[in-house]
């Protein structure tokens, strides 16, 4: 008599990710329709400074255009972090609870850092520099996040991706972040050099320190 062995078929639920991808692209489409000219200038950011010239005032950081695309940026980077963790065998890319944990951490990290920056900027009397510097950082990172979004879709639904490819993408993203800092510093060099000492303290305290401790915590925690 032949025994029939029943194997439990494990299916991964990807519906939640599909919904978030659709919402993200819908937000981009709505924002493009509502701010057609501004979005066109924003799309040319990779080879034109027109957007930064027109909207260089740091007050634009609270504009609905910036905030809606910032939301897409958060979703995009959260997906990319989770997909990277999956390919390095630290987590599952279909775990929606992990997605919530990562995006919650990013939100708290960004908001906490922003509030501390406001306090430090006020204490050092460099509010104007920090406001414009933050605005350009957010814009460039949003631009990178939007570029990552379609790539995230491909990586999420395609399991045949090498770890080396993910590593290359991570390095490209990190290099892009460094370039955004250099471009922002170059664009505000006249203001920065006037208060160079305080700006260096600001960079070390809030731009280098937090990421170093995150790297140290992650590498030591997984050693």
Secondary structure, 3 states (H helix, E strand, C coil): CCCCCCCCCCCCCCHHHHHHHHHHHHHHHHHHHHCHHHHHHHHCCCCCCHHHHHCCCHHHHHCHHHHHHHHHHHHHHHHHHHHHHHHCCCCCCCCHHHHHHHHHHHHHHHHHHHHHHHHHHHHHCCHHHHHHHHHHHHHHHHHHHHHHHHHHHHHHHCCCCCHHHHHHHHHHHHHHHHHHHHHHHHHCHHHHHHCHHHHHHHHHHHHHHHHHHHHHHHHHHCC
